[in-house]
């Protein structure tokens, strides 16, 4: 009966761990993420337009020149002023009248400190929409000690991952006649209210599940594949004269994230070598054509309440070649080698985990802007790190691979002989959850192994 009771306790034990991952910065400061290339509108007519989007990865050899901001006055902070790894890539078409279109790719460089648009850090309040008093618009300020982040809840027992928080700030390259407010952007979760809390209704719950799948790598402890993590993000500028300035959700970005969670060995602090371990490459230049024709609800009922996703316009089909950057060529196209060479060296000593997430996405534009459509051309890369990550919430999982097997026995024996827990993320050697490491845990571990 005791073994049965222990197993029931284990089955009911909490298995999740929630952590905040901060966007990584410090790469290619002030530079474009790719060398200049030209995209011809297909089928046309039109004129080939320039893009600096490359392989969607920052820190590869495909690095572009210095970004020259285009606009009527400087933005709150220059594009890519911190050297970010996380960007949005949004394909658009500039209408040329009878001459067709001019393709372009807008890049938002994400990763800065969070913003307070009321301009007062000492009033106990915060605003994510412009604050206007009479004829005066408050000057937005950065919030000290903050950073762009994505918050993830992992449940290895259920092989699920939940996105529970997201807020990012950044700047884009602007454009002719663009004001500084348009160039500074915020990304938040759908349903975020003006004060940053979840006070609005997320309009597309069927897509915006925020739940994906997470599975251990076949051979690498601490490495987990993430798939099908769907979320609706709201994209807004800080421009007070925008037609949607008082609410969030001017643009809606629908991401289906895939990627990797990588956790350092808790005893050595070392990250596993990922090169040549089958992590594959990036999604691009693929575009998600599966969403063409889908009707989507708009934020707050803007722009008529709903819109239909297209593949671009009659002269410029975004599913044609050239929409989604270029294929990764550095490191032989091996994403694992990129993570080893570019991401891991950025991690400081107290950062014990990182995520790489990518999405060939779709989105809506509720602003009436003629360049960016309701289309399949909203892509996103997020690279972020956490100070700690307790993935081993599973009792008996000494090697942190998401399962209890014979491979856990050596580390369990070490912990038993030492009279102290081993492994990562809490106390996995305390298999019976009585706050001690002793012979009773042996009995419980054997019971779990017998279930293999």
C-alpha positions, 0 to 999 in steps of 0.5 A, spaced: 500 500 500 505 504 501 508 504 494 501 505 491 500 511 496 507 514 493 506 513 486 499 516 487 503 522 490 508 522 485 502 522 480 499 528 483 505 532 484 506 539 480 510 538 474 511 545 471 516 551 472 515 558 470 521 562 468 522 569 465 527 569 459 530 576 457 531 578 450 539 577 448 542 583 446 549 585 444 550 583 437 551 587 430 550 594 434 547 599 429 547 594 423 542 591 419 541 583 420 543 582 412 546 585 406 542 588 401 538 584 396 533 586 392 526 583 391 522 583 384 514 584 385 511 577 382 507 577 378 508 585 377 508 590 374 513 594 379 520 595 381 525 591 385 525 593 392 531 593 397 531 588 403 536 587 409 533 581 412 538 576 410 537 569 413 533 572 419 539 570 424 543 576 427 550 574 428 551 570 422 556 572 416 550 575 412 551 582 416 548 588 413 551 596 413 549 601 418 542 603 419 541 610 417 534 612 420 529 615 415 524 620 418 522 627 420 526 627 427 530 621 431 526 616 434 526 615 442 532 610 441 536 608 434 534 602 431 538 596 433 542 600 439 543 595 443 545 589 438 539 585 438 538 577 436 530 578 436 527 581 430 520 582 426 520 581 419 514 584 415 513 584 408 510 590 404 508 593 398 509 600 396 503 602 391 506 605 385 499 607 381 499 604 374 507 602 375 505 597 380 508 596 387 515 596 390 516 591 395 520 592 401 521 588 408 520 592 415 525 590 420 523 591 428 529 590 432 527 588 439 530 587 446 530 594 449 528 596 456 520 596 457 517 603 456 512 608 460 508 612 455 506 617 461 513 619 462 513 619 469 517 613 473 515 616 480 507 616 479 506 609 481 502 608 474 505 605 467 502 606 460 503 603 454 499 608 450 500 615 449 498 620 454 495 626 452 494 632 457 491 638 453 495 639 447 501 636 451 504 629 449 508 626 455 515 624 453 515 616 453 521 613 458 525 607 459 523 603 465 530 602 469 532 595 470 527 592 465 528 588 459 524 585 453 522 578 455 518 572 454 515 568 460 514 560 459 511 555 463 514 548 462 510 541 464 515 535 462 510 531 465 505 533 460 510 535 454 507 541 454 509 549 454 505 555 455 507 562 453 504 566 459 507 573 458 510 577 453 512 584 452 518 587 447 520 594 445 524 596 439 525 601 433 525 600 426 528 603 420 523 608 419 521 611 412 520 618 408 516 622 412 515 618 418 515 621 425 519 618 431 513 615 434 511 610 428 518 608 429 518 606 436 514 599 437 511 595 443 509 588 442 504 585 447 500 579 448 493 580 445 488 582 450 493 587 454 490 593 456 493 600 456 496 599 463 499 593 461 494 588 465 490 583 461 484 587 461 482 587 454 479 581 450 483 576 446 479 576 440 482 569 437 482 564 442 481 558 437 488 560 434 491 564 441 492 558 445 499 559 448 500 552 449 505 548 445 509 541 445 515 540 448 519 534 447 526 532 450 532 531 445 533 524 443 540 524 446 542 531 449 540 532 456 537 539 457 535 540 450 528 540 448 524 541 442 518 546 442 513 545 437 506 548 435 506 554 440 501 559 438 500 566 440 497 572 438 501 578 439 499 586 439 504 590 435 503 598 436 507 604 435 508 610 440 505 615 435 500 619 439 496 621 432 495 614 430 488 612 429 488 607 434 493 610 439 488 609 445 488 602 444 493 596 443 492 592 437 494 596 431 497 590 428 496 583 430 501 578 429 499 571 429 505 566 431 506 559 431 513 558 434 518 552 433 525 552 436 529 549 442 529 550 449 537 549 452 538 548 459 546 548 462 548 542 466 547 545 473 553 542 476 558 544 471 554 550 468 556 548 461 551 548 456 551 541 451 554 542 444 549 542 439 553 542 433 551 536 429 546 534 433 540 534 429 537 541 430 536 542 423 536 549 420 531 555 420 524 555 417 526 561 412 525 562 406 518 558 407 512 562 408 505 560 412 501 559 406 496 555 410 492 561 413 491 564 406 483 565 406 482 565 413 477 570 417 480 573 423 477 577 428 480 584 429 483 587 436 477 591 439 473 591 433 477 595 429 477 596 421 470 593 421 471 587 426 474 582 421 479 581 416 481 575 411 488 573 410 491 574 403 498 572 400 499 579 398 496 583 392 495 582 385 502 585 383 506 582 389 504 575 391 508 574 398 508 566 397 513 567 391 520 566 391 524 572 396 519 573 401 522 570 407 529 572 407 534 567 404 536 560 407 541 559 412 548 558 409 553 559 415 555 553 419 553 548 413 546 550 415 546 547 422 542 551 427 545 548 433 552 550 430 549 557 430 547 557 437 553 554 440 557 560 436 553 566 437 548 565 442 552 561 448 557 566 448 552 572 450 550 568 456 553 571 463 554 566 469 547 566 472 544 565 465 542 557 465 537 556 460 535 560 453 530 559 448 530 560 440 524 561 437 522 562 430 515 563 426 513 564 419 507 568 421 501 572 418 498 578 421 493 584 420 494 591 419 488 595 422 491 602 421 489 603 414 496 603 412 497 602 404 504 598 405 502 592 410 497 588 408 492 583 412 497 577 409 502 571 411 508 576 411 509 577 419 515 573 421 518 573 428 525 571 431 526 571 439 532 569 442 532 570 450 535 567 456 533 565 463 537 566 470 535 559 472 530 554 469 528 548 473 526 543 468 527 537 473 520 538 476 519 530 475 521 526 482 527 521 480 529 525 473 536 526 475 539 527 468 533 532 467 531 529 460 524 529 462 523 522 464 525 517 469 529 511 466 535 507 468 540 513 466 538 516 472 540 511 477 548 513 477 546 520 479 541 518 484 546 513 487 551 519 488 545 523 491 543 518 496 551 517 498 552 524 499 545 525 503 543 531 499 540 532 492 543 531 485 541 533 478 538 540 477 531 544 478 530 542 485 530 536 489 529 530 484 533 525 488 527 526 494 523 521 490 517 520 495 517 528 497 518 527 504 524 532 504 530 527 505 534 523 501 534 516 504 532 509 503 525 510 502 527 514 496 530 507 493 523 504 494 520 509 490 525 510 485 524 502 483 517 503 483 517 508 478 522 504 474 518 498 474 513 502 470 517 503 464 
